[in-house]
Amino acid sequence: MTTLKARLHDDLTLAIKAHDKLRSATLRLTLTAIQKEEVAGTAARELSDVEVEKIIAREAKKRREAAEAFDKGGRTDSAERERAEGEVLADYLPKPLTDAELTELVAAAVAEAREAGAEGPRAMGAVMKIVNPKVAGRADGGRVAAAVKKLLA
């Protein structure tokens, strides 16, 4: 079992013993998503920590989007629950990049792309290929794209 998945299992056990309904429900749903991914396809497989991290990030994104939808629908109680679940999942994700850190990484990627001959707005794809592996899981794709567009303009 991967270390991150084992940590999720251990934390689920602790949450159940502490009668923490929010944390235990959130961890159960996340572990179920991980298990579904492991058995998807033609053969069952063990996921790496990176793959587990991507699933947790995907689940956290679902919570953010659901909270926004509930806010628009006027269901603040449900929106608060989704935000709380998102905070539980944030404990298992790497620390998000600040705007300054993101700008610094994007600026380096733009310089690298220019050295390779990519210039102007057309270099967007080349820059994104360079910067995406560096920010994986630490910044939302929309934020990264906006920062790249800003520096290429």
C-alpha positions in Angstrom: 0.0 0.0 0.0 1.3 3.5 -0.8 2.3 5.7 2.1 -0.4 8.3 1.3 -3.1 5.7 1.0 -2.0 4.1 4.3 -2.1 7.5 5.9 -5.6 8.0 4.7 -6.6 4.6 6.1 -5.0 5.4 9.5 -6.6 8.8 9.7 -10.0 7.2 8.8 -9.6 4.8 11.7 -8.7 7.7 14.0 -11.7 9.8 12.8 -14.1 6.9 13.3 -12.8 6.3 16.9 -13.1 10.1 17.6 -16.7 10.1 16.2 -15.6 12.8 13.7 -18.4 12.4 11.2 -17.2 15.0 8.7 -13.7 13.7 8.5 -14.6 10.0 8.4 -17.2 10.6 5.6 -14.8 12.7 3.6 -12.0 10.1 3.9 -14.4 7.2 3.1 -15.4 8.9 -0.1 -11.8 9.7 -1.1 -10.7 6.1 -0.4 -13.6 4.8 -2.5 -12.5 7.1 -5.4 -8.9 5.7 -5.0 -10.2 2.1 -4.9 -12.4 2.7 -8.0 -9.3 4.0 -9.9 -7.3 1.0 -8.8 -9.8 -1.5 -10.3 -10.6 0.5 -13.4 -9.3 -0.9 -16.6 -8.5 -4.5 -17.5 -6.4 -5.3 -14.5 -6.3 -4.1 -10.9 -3.2 -2.2 -9.9 -1.6 -0.4 -6.9 -1.6 3.4 -7.3 1.6 5.4 -6.6 1.5 8.3 -4.2 1.5 10.7 -7.1 -1.6 9.1 -8.6 -3.3 9.1 -5.2 -2.4 12.7 -4.8 -4.1 13.5 -8.2 -7.2 11.7 -7.1 -7.3 13.7 -3.8 -6.8 16.9 -5.8 -9.7 15.9 -8.1 -11.9 15.3 -5.1 -10.9 18.6 -3.6 -11.8 20.4 -6.8 -15.2 18.7 -6.8 -15.8 20.1 -3.4 -14.9 23.6 -4.4 -17.1 23.5 -7.5 -20.0 22.0 -5.4 -19.6 24.8 -2.8 -19.8 27.4 -5.5 -22.9 25.8 -7.0 -24.6 25.6 -3.6 -23.8 29.2 -3.0 -25.4 30.2 -6.3 -28.4 28.1 -5.4 -28.7 29.8 -1.9 -27.9 26.6 0.0 -25.3 28.0 2.4 -25.4 25.1 4.8 -24.5 22.6 2.0 -21.8 25.0 0.7 -20.2 25.2 4.1 -20.2 21.4 4.4 -18.5 21.1 1.0 -15.9 23.7 2.0 -15.2 21.8 5.3 -14.7 18.6 3.3 -12.3 20.5 1.0 -10.3 21.6 4.0 -10.0 18.0 5.2 -8.7 17.0 1.8 -6.3 20.0 1.7 -4.4 18.4 4.6 -3.3 15.6 2.2 -2.2 17.8 -0.7 1.1 19.7 -1.1 1.1 23.4 0.0 -0.3 25.5 -2.9 2.0 27.9 -4.7 1.7 31.6 -3.8 1.2 34.1 -6.7 4.8 35.2 -6.4 6.1 31.6 -6.6 3.9 30.8 -9.5 5.0 34.0 -11.4 8.6 33.0 -10.8 8.1 29.5 -12.1 6.2 30.8 -15.2 8.9 33.4 -15.9 11.6 30.8 -15.9 9.5 28.6 -18.2 8.9 31.6 -20.6 12.6 32.2 -20.7 13.3 28.5 -21.4 10.7 28.5 -24.2 12.2 31.7 -25.7 15.6 30.0 -25.8 14.0 27.2 -27.7 12.6 29.7 -30.2 9.0 30.1 -29.1 7.9 33.7 -29.0 4.7 35.6 -28.2 1.2 34.3 -27.6 1.9 31.3 -29.9 4.4 30.0 -27.2 1.5 29.3 -24.8 1.6 25.5 -25.5 5.4 25.3 -25.2 5.4 27.2 -21.9 2.6 25.2 -20.5 4.4 21.9 -21.3 7.5 23.2 -19.4 5.6 24.6 -16.4 2.9 22.0 -15.8 5.2 19.3 -14.4 6.7 21.8 -12.0 3.4 23.0 -10.6 1.5 19.7 -10.7 -0.9 19.5 -7.8 0.2 22.9 -6.3 -1.7 25.3 -8.6 -5.0 25.2 -10.5 -4.6 24.9 -14.2 -6.6 28.1 -14.8 -4.3 30.1 -12.5 -1.3 28.7 -14.4 -2.7 29.5 -17.8 -3.6 33.1 -16.7 -0.1 33.7 -15.4 1.4 32.4 -18.7 -0.9 34.6 -20.8 0.0 37.6 -18.6 3.7 37.1 -19.1 3.5 36.3 -22.8 1.4 39.4 -23.6 
